[in-house]
Amino acid sequence: MKNKPTFFAQIENNIVVNVHVVTQEFIDENPERYPGTWVETFIDRSDKTYAGIGYIYNPITDDFSEPDIS
């Protein structure tokens, strides 16, 4: 299925501010509803971290990490 909905994280300054279930095509066709930068995140891959609000995005590894709350 080409346009299967997946998880996307909206990032601002490499910090996750939203997570939605949507297709890349829908994001591309609706820039007024999905402004800014959206990055795919994976809930079912052991080699990737699922993004949550406040998580940090690393564009080099194309992955997310939990924020340091210490």
N, C-alpha and C positions, 0 to 999 in steps of 0.2 A: 504494500500500500504506500504510494508515493507521499501523500499528504497526511500521514498519521499524526495526530496531535502528540506533542512531546512537551517537556518541561523547559521553560525559558526563564532566565533570571535577568531582570533589568539592573544594570550597574551604573553607578555614578561615582566617578573617582575610584573605580575598582571596588566599590562597596555595593553589595546587593541591597536594593531598595524594594523590589517586588519579585515575585515568582508566579508565573501563570502557566496553565496548560493550554497550548495553542500550537498552530502550525507556523513554520517559518513563512509560508506563503501568506497567511493571514496577517502576520506582523508586517510584511512587506507591502501588502495592499492597504493597510490601515495605519499609516504613519501618525495620524492625528490621535489615534487610540493607543499607539505604542511608540511614543517618542523616545529618543535617546538610543542607547546601546542595549541590545538584548543578546544574551549568550545562552546557548543550549546547556542544560544541566541534566544529569542522569541519576535517576533514583535506583536503577537496577544494574549498575556496573561497579564491580569491586575495585576497578582501577581509577575511579573518579569519585569525587565527593559531591553529594547532592547539596545544592546551594540553599541556604536559608537566609532570611532577612538579617542583614548585618554581617554576613560572611564576606570574606575578602577574595576577589578574583585575581588570579595570577595569569596574565596573558601569555607568558612564556610557556607555562605548563598546561595552559587552557584548563585550569582546575580551580576549585574553591577551597578555602580553609576557614575553620572557625575563627572568630575574632578572639584576640587575646584579651581576656577580661580580668587579668590579674593586676 
